[in-house]
């Protein structure tokens, strides 16, 4: 099994928090693990990524509110989402770029109500 598997989505009120998890099999030194999201009628956008060795990056829209991390085995990816806004409502996808090959999860829905 190589495909990532997400969990942890749900519904929350504005200002609340959610933590997404993603099982990332077979991560290795050239892995880049990312969270993307896609809202209805909009293009899929990059939320954040973390390299196998820990370097991170965030979209401007989530800086200071979201935190990406991985466990010590590098096989589980997390996205801690705080101070959620209605505009964060989307399907969130985990992506594992393993040495140039992309593997996508099925997605987990996050809904933020005002």
C-alpha positions as CSV (number, residue, x, y, z in Angstrom):
1,X,0.0,0.0,0.0
2,X,1.5,3.3,-1.1
3,X,-1.5,5.7,-1.2
4,X,-1.8,8.1,1.7
5,X,-4.8,7.8,3.9
6,X,-6.2,10.9,5.6
7,X,-8.3,11.2,8.8
8,X,-9.5,13.8,11.2
9,X,-11.8,16.1,9.2
10,X,-15.1,17.3,10.5
11,X,-17.3,20.2,11.2
12,X,-16.3,23.0,13.6
13,X,-17.4,26.6,14.3
14,X,-15.3,29.6,13.3
15,X,-12.4,30.0,15.8
16,X,-12.2,26.3,16.5
17,X,-9.5,23.8,15.8
18,X,-9.1,20.5,14.0
19,X,-6.1,18.1,13.6
20,X,-5.8,16.2,10.4
21,X,-3.6,13.1,10.1
22,X,-2.3,11.2,7.1
23,X,-0.6,7.8,7.0
24,X,2.3,8.1,4.5
25,X,3.7,4.7,3.7
26,X,7.3,4.3,2.5
27,X,8.5,7.8,3.1
28,X,12.2,8.2,2.3
29,X,15.0,10.8,2.1
30,X,13.6,12.4,-1.0
31,X,10.0,12.5,0.2
32,X,8.0,15.8,0.3
33,X,4.7,15.5,2.1
34,X,2.0,18.1,1.6
35,X,-1.5,19.2,2.4
36,X,-3.7,20.6,-0.4
37,X,-7.3,21.7,-0.3
38,X,-10.1,22.2,-2.7
39,X,-13.2,24.2,-2.1
40,X,-16.3,23.8,-4.3
41,X,-15.8,25.5,-7.6
42,X,-12.2,26.4,-6.9
43,X,-8.9,25.0,-8.0
44,X,-6.9,22.7,-5.7
45,X,-4.4,24.8,-3.7
46,X,-1.3,24.0,-1.7
47,X,-1.7,24.6,2.0
48,X,1.6,23.5,3.4
49,X,4.4,21.1,2.9
50,X,7.2,19.4,4.9
51,X,10.3,17.8,3.6
52,X,11.5,14.4,5.0
53,X,14.2,16.3,6.9
54,X,11.8,18.8,8.4
55,X,11.8,22.0,6.3
56,X,8.3,23.5,6.0
57,X,6.4,26.0,4.0
58,X,2.9,27.5,4.3
59,X,0.4,29.3,2.1
60,X,0.0,33.0,3.2
61,X,-3.6,32.4,4.0
62,X,-2.8,29.9,6.7
63,X,0.5,31.2,8.2
64,X,0.3,31.6,11.9
65,X,-2.9,29.4,12.2
66,X,-1.9,26.0,10.7
67,X,1.1,23.8,11.7
68,X,2.4,20.9,9.7
69,X,4.4,18.2,11.4
70,X,5.4,14.5,11.1
71,X,6.0,11.8,13.6
72,X,9.4,10.4,14.4
73,X,8.9,7.5,11.9
74,X,8.1,10.0,9.1
75,X,5.2,7.8,8.2
76,X,2.5,10.0,9.7
77,X,1.8,13.5,8.6
78,X,-0.3,16.0,10.7
79,X,-1.9,19.3,10.1
80,X,-2.9,21.2,13.2
81,X,-5.5,23.9,12.2
82,X,-6.3,26.6,14.7
83,X,-8.4,29.8,14.5
84,X,-10.4,28.2,11.7
85,X,-12.4,30.5,9.4
86,X,-15.3,29.7,7.1
87,X,-13.0,30.2,4.1
88,X,-11.0,27.2,5.3
89,X,-13.9,25.0,4.3
90,X,-12.7,22.5,1.7
91,X,-11.8,19.0,1.0
92,X,-8.2,18.5,2.3
93,X,-5.9,16.1,0.5
94,X,-2.6,14.6,1.6
95,X,0.0,14.3,-1.0
96,X,3.2,12.3,-0.9
97,X,5.8,13.1,-3.6
98,X,8.2,10.2,-3.3
99,X,11.3,11.1,-5.3
100,X,9.2,12.7,-8.1
101,X,6.2,10.4,-8.0
102,X,2.9,11.8,-6.6
103,X,0.6,9.7,-4.4
104,X,-2.7,11.2,-3.4
105,X,-5.1,10.4,-0.6
106,X,-8.9,10.3,-1.0
107,X,-9.4,13.5,1.0
108,X,-11.1,14.5,4.2
109,X,-13.8,17.2,4.5
110,X,-13.4,20.2,6.7
111,X,-16.4,22.4,7.2
112,X,-16.2,25.6,9.2
113,X,-19.4,27.4,10.1
114,X,-19.7,31.1,11.0
